[in-house]
C-alpha cells in the first residue's frame, strides 16, 4: 500500500540532505503514518492508514 494518508491524501515530500560542505543529495521526508481501526456505519471495522496529525484532529472533533 502507498505511503499516503487515507483522509487528507498527504504523501512523502522530497528535499535535500545538506552537509557542512554544502553538498546536496536528495532525500525523502516520510509521513508519520498510523494504522487505526475505524467503525463504519454498518457496524463493520476497517483498518486505514492516517497521519498522526489527522488522528489528532479526529480525536479533537469526536
C-alpha positions in Angstrom: 0.0 0.0 0.0 1.2 3.5 -0.8 2.6 5.8 1.9 -0.4 8.1 1.8 -2.9 9.3 4.3 -6.4 7.9 3.6 -8.2 11.0 4.8 -6.1 14.0 3.8 -4.2 12.4 0.9 -0.8 13.7 2.1 2.2 11.8 0.9 6.0 11.9 1.2 7.9 15.1 0.3 11.3 15.4 -1.2 14.2 17.7 -0.3 18.0 17.7 0.2 20.5 16.5 2.7 22.9 19.4 3.1 26.4 18.6 4.5 28.7 21.1 6.2 30.5 21.5 2.8 27.1 22.4 1.3 27.0 19.2 -0.8 23.4 18.4 -1.6 21.9 14.9 -2.1 18.2 14.0 -2.5 16.2 12.7 0.4 12.6 11.9 1.3 10.6 13.3 4.2 8.2 10.5 5.1 4.8 10.9 6.8 4.2 9.8 10.4 1.5 7.2 9.4 -0.5 5.2 11.9 -2.7 2.2 11.3 -6.1 2.6 13.1 -9.3 0.7 13.1 -12.5 2.7 12.4 -16.1 1.5 12.8 -18.2 2.1 9.7 -21.9 2.9 9.7 -22.9 -0.7 9.1 -21.1 -1.9 12.2 -18.0 -3.4 10.5 -14.5 -2.3 11.2 -11.8 -1.4 8.8 -8.1 -0.7 9.1 -6.9 2.5 7.4 -3.6 4.4 7.4 -3.8 8.0 8.6 -1.3 10.6 9.5 -0.7 11.4 13.2 -2.0 14.9 12.6 -5.3 13.6 11.2 -5.6 11.2 14.1 -5.2 14.2 16.5 -7.8 16.1 14.6 -10.3 13.2 14.7 -9.8 12.8 18.4 -10.4 16.6 18.9 -13.6 16.5 16.8 -15.2 13.4 18.5 
